[in-house]
């Protein structure tokens, strides 16, 4: 998976909103926000390659992240 986006800084305007959404999903991790080395990242998908096993490889990209295209041998390297 290739993504881009830097660490979300504490001073960022949307940090509080992202933290709130994170804690709504993972409430047991609230104590982690007390650690100085905790960082939140916002990942924006560029493309992804998923391999589930023999003859089960799929590609996706940012324009349609939920649409996985089956990668056939003739498509290798595209």
C-alpha positions as a Markdown table, in Angstrom:
| # | Residue | x | y | z |
|---|---|---|---|---|
| 1 | Unk | 0.0 | 0.0 | 0.0 |
| 2 | Unk | 1.3 | 3.4 | -0.9 |
| 3 | Unk | -0.1 | 6.4 | 1.1 |
| 4 | Unk | 0.9 | 9.9 | 1.6 |
| 5 | Unk | 0.3 | 12.4 | 4.5 |
| 6 | Unk | 2.5 | 13.5 | 7.3 |
| 7 | Unk | 2.0 | 13.1 | 11.0 |
| 8 | Unk | -1.0 | 15.1 | 12.3 |
| 9 | Unk | 0.5 | 17.7 | 14.6 |
| 10 | Unk | -1.1 | 18.7 | 17.9 |
| 11 | Unk | -1.5 | 22.2 | 16.6 |
| 12 | Unk | -3.4 | 21.1 | 13.5 |
| 13 | Unk | -6.9 | 22.5 | 13.4 |
| 14 | Unk | -8.5 | 19.0 | 13.0 |
| 15 | Unk | -6.4 | 17.2 | 15.6 |
| 16 | Unk | -9.2 | 17.3 | 18.3 |
| 17 | Unk | -11.7 | 15.9 | 15.8 |
| 18 | Unk | -9.4 | 13.1 | 14.7 |
| 19 | Unk | -8.6 | 12.3 | 18.3 |
| 20 | Unk | -12.3 | 12.2 | 19.2 |
| 21 | Unk | -13.1 | 9.9 | 16.3 |
| 22 | Unk | -10.1 | 7.6 | 17.2 |
| 23 | Unk | -11.3 | 7.4 | 20.8 |
| 24 | Unk | -14.8 | 6.7 | 19.8 |
| 25 | Unk | -13.5 | 3.6 | 17.8 |
| 26 | Unk | -10.8 | 2.6 | 20.3 |
| 27 | Unk | -11.9 | 3.9 | 23.8 |
| 28 | Unk | -9.4 | 1.6 | 25.6 |
| 29 | Unk | -6.5 | 3.6 | 24.1 |
| 30 | Unk | -7.3 | 6.9 | 25.9 |
| 31 | Unk | -4.3 | 6.5 | 28.2 |
| 32 | Unk | -2.0 | 6.4 | 25.1 |
| 33 | Unk | -2.6 | 10.1 | 24.5 |
| 34 | Unk | -0.6 | 10.8 | 27.7 |
| 35 | Unk | 2.6 | 9.5 | 26.1 |
| 36 | Unk | 4.9 | 12.0 | 24.4 |
| 37 | Unk | 5.7 | 9.6 | 21.5 |
| 38 | Unk | 2.1 | 9.0 | 20.4 |
| 39 | Unk | 1.4 | 10.3 | 16.9 |
| 40 | Unk | -1.8 | 10.3 | 14.8 |
| 41 | Unk | -1.4 | 9.8 | 11.1 |
| 42 | Unk | -3.9 | 10.5 | 8.3 |
| 43 | Unk | -3.2 | 8.1 | 5.5 |
| 44 | Unk | -4.4 | 8.9 | 2.0 |
| 45 | Unk | -4.4 | 5.9 | -0.3 |
| 46 | Unk | -2.5 | 6.2 | -3.6 |
| 47 | Unk | -2.7 | 2.6 | -4.5 |
| 48 | Unk | -2.7 | -0.9 | -3.0 |
| 49 | Unk | -1.8 | -4.4 | -4.0 |
| 50 | Unk | -3.6 | -7.2 | -2.0 |
| 51 | Unk | -2.4 | -10.9 | -2.3 |
| 52 | Unk | -4.7 | -13.5 | -0.8 |
| 53 | Unk | -3.0 | -16.5 | -2.2 |
| 54 | Unk | -2.4 | -18.4 | -5.4 |
| 55 | Unk | -4.0 | -16.6 | -8.4 |
| 56 | Unk | -5.7 | -14.1 | -6.0 |
| 57 | Unk | -4.0 | -10.8 | -6.4 |
| 58 | Unk | -5.9 | -7.5 | -6.5 |
| 59 | Unk | -5.2 | -3.9 | -7.2 |
| 60 | Unk | -6.9 | -0.7 | -6.0 |
| 61 | Unk | -6.3 | 3.0 | -6.1 |
| 62 | Unk | -7.4 | 6.3 | -4.6 |
| 63 | Unk | -10.0 | 7.0 | -7.2 |
| 64 | Unk | -12.0 | 3.9 | -6.3 |
| 65 | Unk | -10.6 | 2.5 | -3.0 |
| 66 | Unk | -13.3 | -0.1 | -2.5 |
| 67 | Unk | -13.1 | -1.4 | -6.0 |
| 68 | Unk | -10.5 | -4.2 | -6.2 |
| 69 | Unk | -9.5 | -5.2 | -9.7 |
| 70 | Unk | -8.3 | -8.9 | -10.1 |
| 71 | Unk | -4.8 | -8.8 | -11.3 |
| 72 | Unk | -4.3 | -11.4 | -14.1 |
| 73 | Unk | -0.8 | -12.6 | -15.1 |
| 74 | Unk | -0.9 | -10.5 | -18.3 |
| 75 | Unk | -1.5 | -7.3 | -16.2 |
| 76 | Unk | 1.6 | -7.9 | -14.1 |
| 77 | Unk | 3.7 | -4.8 | -13.7 |
| 78 | Unk | 0.9 | -2.4 | -14.6 |
